[in-house]
Amino acid sequence: RYYAALKTMEQLEKVYIPRVSQYRFCQIMAENLPRLREEIKEISMSDLKDFLESIRKHSDKVGETAMRQAQQHRTFNSAVAKQASMGHYTKPVYSLNGRTHTHTHNGLMMDDDTGDEEDADEEVLTAQDLVDFSPVYRCLHIYTVLGDRETFENYYRKQRKKQARLVLQPQANMHETVEGYRRYFNQIVGFFVVEDHILHATQGLVTRAFTDELWNMALSKIIAVLRTHSVGSHSDTYTSTHTHNQQGVDCE
């Protein structure tokens, strides 16, 4: 509706108001158009800020889903490679789940008699299933139409870099439980899954160089955290496994 309002104002300004510019009310209307445009920008920016505030709530779930899909992907590929080496081509151990969403590109589902349908549905969720990205698209579009895209891009990147630093900061008691490590890694992976979606769903809002910069920052922080909060062989094995999963998700 914001875009429609902007188009209407553009038509008024360029087509209709010039025809009746001698009337006082038209002059007042023309004078108010810039203010109305600024109000639309402020509203869309407010929606974006709400999105940024809520996205951390979804990062854990997005990361958990992505980690699971990455593990399934590797398990599937490993099973196929094993069958091929044994010369078994007609009946694979794993087959692709026909109910996988067509837009899911970062995970392969496998048929498994031990899981129910509800679990299967949950496993094929993607970032856009778990997060409403419309405030980002809408705000980007409005700022672009109004010729102020660069301001929006700079604001978005600055805020996401701040959020990256917050995500990378572990809880004080993280090292006490395996669940603490799991949640820490899930949040980090979730952050980058969201940014990867933005990278591919928008044209230049974020760049590969920007995401690489954040990723390098994350790697340095993760290494430092693991060195500081190492709690013995049990957690070392866990964190090592999940670091591999995280790398797999990032590559996808």
N, C-alpha and C positions, 0 to 999 in steps of 0.2 A: 504493500500500500504506500510505502514511502516513495518508491520509485514512481508510482503513478502520480503522486502529488508533485514530485519534481517535474515530471513531464507536463503536467497541467500548468504549473507555474511558468515553464519555458514557453508553452504556447501562448499563455496570457501576455508574457513579456515581449515576445517577438511578433505575434500575429494580431491579437485582439486589442490590447491596450493602445498600441500606436494609432489604431483607427479612431479611437475615442479619447485621445489624450487631452482634449480640450476640457474634459469634465474633471472636476476636482476630485471626485471619489476614485477615478482611475489613477490620478496622480498619487493619491494616498496609497492605493493598492500597489502601485509600482514601487513606492518607497518602502513598503513592508515586505516585499518579496525576499530581499537579502536576509532579513531577520527570520523569516519562515524557513529559509534554507538552513540557516544556522541551527534552528530548533530541531530540524530533522537530523542534522549531523549529531547534535547532542543526544537525541533519543537513541539513535543507532549506536553511538559510543557507549551509552549507558547499558544497552543490551550486551555489548561486547564485554564490558567490565563484569557483568553478571556471569557471562560465560567463563571468563578467566577465573573468577572466584570459585565457580563450581567444578571446573575441570579437574582439579586435584582430587575431588571426591570420586571421580571416575577412573583416575589413572591406575589405581590398584586393580580394579576389575579388568580394565583393558589390558594391562600387563599380564595378569594371570591368564586371560584367554589366549593372548599371543604366545606366551610361553608354552602353554599346552599344545597349541597348534604346531609350533615349531618342533616340539618333541614328537608329535604324531607324524609330522612330515618326515623327520629323520628316520623314525621307526619304519614307516612305509618304504622309503627308499632303500633302507638296509635290507628289508624283507625281500623286495624285488631283486636287489643285487644278489642276495643269497640264492634265490630261486634260479636266477639266470646262471649262476656259477654251477648249480647242480643240474642244469638242463631241464628244469621244470618251468614250462611256460604256459600250460593250459589251466592251471588252477592256483592262482596266487594265494598266499596266506592272507594278504590284506587286499581289499578292493575299495575303490573310491565310493564314498557314500553318495548315492544319486540325489540325495536331498540337500546337498551342499548348495548354498546360495551362489548364484552365478557371479555376483560381484565379490565373492571371497577369493582373493588372490594370494593371500599370505598363509594359507593353511590347507592341508589335505585331510579330509575326514576318512576314517576307516570303519568298515562294518565290524561290529563286535557284539557277540551275543550276550556279553555280560553287562552291557549298558542299556538303559531304557531310552525311549524316544525323547523324553524330556532332556536327558543329558546330552543326547546327540544334537538337539536343537541349540542347546546352550553353547556347545563347542564350536559351532560355525558362526558365532557372532563376530562381527568385525567392529572397527572403531566407529564407523558411522551408525552401527546398530546401537551402540552403547552411549554415544555422545551426539547431541544435537548441534551440528556445526552451522546451522542457518544464521545465527547472529554474526558469525565471522563473514560468511558470504555476503550477507546483507550490508554490513558496515563497509566492507571492501568495495562493494558495488556503488554505494552511495558516495563514498569519498572519491571514487574514480570518476563518477559522473560529474561531481562538483569540482573536479580538477585538483583534488588535494590528496591523491593516493599516497604520495611520498610520506606525508605526515602520518597517515594510518599505518603504513608499513613500518616506519621507525618506531611508532608506539607499540605495535604488536610485538616486534622483535625484542624491544627493550623489556617488556613485561614478561615475555616467555623466558628470556635469559634470567630474569630475577626468579621466576618460578623454578627454573632448572636448578639454580643454586639451593633453593629451599628443598626440592625433592632429593638432592644429593646429600643433604645434611641428615645423618642418621639420628634416630631417637637415642636418648642416653642409655636406655636399657636394651637396645637392639641385640647386643651380643649375648644376652642371657638366654635366648631361646631360638630354636630353628625358625619358628614362625616370624620372629623379628627380622631375620635375614630374608625370609621369603617375601614379606611385605615390602621391605626396602628395595629388593630387586624388581618386584612387580611394579612398584611406583615408577621406577626409572624406566623400565621397558615401556610402560604405559605412556609416559611422557613422550618418548621417541616415536611410538606408534602413532600418536596424535599428530606430532610434527611431520611425520612421513606422509600422513594423509593430507595435511595442509599443503605440503610441498607438491604433491601430485594433483590435488583438487583445485588449486588456485594457480594463477599465472604470475609467479614472482613475488607473492606475499612473503614467502621465505625461499631461500636459495639453498642449493646443495652445499655451498661454502659455509652458509650460516649453520646448517644442521651438523656439518662436519666439525665446525668450531665447538658447538655444544657437546658433540659426542666425545671429542678429545678432552674437553674439560671434564666430562663425566668419567672417562676412563682413569684420568689422573686422580680424581676424587675417590673412585671406587677402590683403586689400588691402595691409596692412603688409608681408607676406612678399614679394609681387610687386614692391613698390617697392624693397625691400632687395636682392632677389636677381635683379633684371632682368639678363639676359645677352645682350641684343641682339635684333634683329628676329626671328630664327628662333624663339627661345623665346617672345618676345612673342606671335607669331602662334599658337603652340601653346597657350600658357596662355589666351589670349583665347578660342580655340575651346573649350577644355575648361571654361572658366568658364561659357560659354553652355550647354554640355551639362549641367553641374552644376545650373544654374538650372532647366533643363528637367526634370531628374530630381526636384528638390525640389518643383516645381509639381505633378508627377504624384503 
